[in-house]
């Protein structure tokens, strides 16, 4: 027997009707934000979403924030095209943007005005405005203990390894290995931790 979700997805007419009930001007409707979101998504103990944060959380994707984590004012969190997971003891700095699919580990620090978007717009059809073309997604993974400096951009499909540092203003287009320091546009690794020497070692770029 077909589930309700499968029935909705199998019928373009019903799918469009349900979408319009949930979404208005690219945001969840008021009744979704206040009566559905708090009960569908996970908010860890002592987690804090500041008053002026824009939480665009839809019921058809997942969202969770771990214990003792904070999303500061003027951030935007959007799970419309992919799940967003924030671990324990994280700080998402002022004005940052998280567009799923994004997974953030534990003890992660995001400074101010960081953009991490797992979404891209298709532009290949020159006869159709870009805004009307399909979107593509690729997951962003930020592992435990990462620190990302202000104004950095993390592009779709990138993994930033454990205990790595991304400098302010960097544009990360490729994976960053664990225990690395990356700078620049596009970001390049300039240091790695050497566990034998027990020190950070410069990398020749």
C-alpha positions, 0 to 999 in steps of 0.5 A: 500500500502506497504511503501518504508521502509517496502518493503526494510525490507521485501526483504533480497536482497534489505535490504542487498544492501541498507545496503552496500550503507549506511555502510562501515567498520561498519561506515556510508559512507562519503556521508551519514555523510556529505550529509544526517546526518546534515539534518536528525538528530536534533542539538539544538541551540548552541550545539557543536560537537567537531572536533575529535568526531566520529559521527557514525550516521545512517539514519535508527535510530534517533539522537538528541542533545539539546541546549547548549550541548557539545560532546567533542573530541575523543568521539564516538556516534553510533546510528546504533542499537538504537536511541541516545538522548542527552538533553539540557545543557549536557556535554559529556566528552573526550573519552566517548562512547555512543552506542544506545539505549541511552537517556540522560536527561537535565543538565547531566555531563559525565566525561572522558572515560565513556562507555554507551552501550545499545548493547550486543553481543550474545555468546550462539552458541559455533559453531559460532564466537561471532562477527557473532552472533546476537546482543541484545539491551536494553535501557539506560536511564540517567535522568536529572541532573546526574553526572557520574565520569570518566571511569564509565561503564553503561551497557545495560538496566540500568536507572540512576535516577534524580540528582544521582552521579555515582563515577569514575570507577563504573560499573553500572549493575542495576538501580540507584534510583533518588537522590543517590550516587553509587560506585564500581563494581558492583555499589552499592548505598552508599548514598541517599538524605532524603527530610525530613531531608534535607540531604544526608544519608548513606546507609548500604550496 
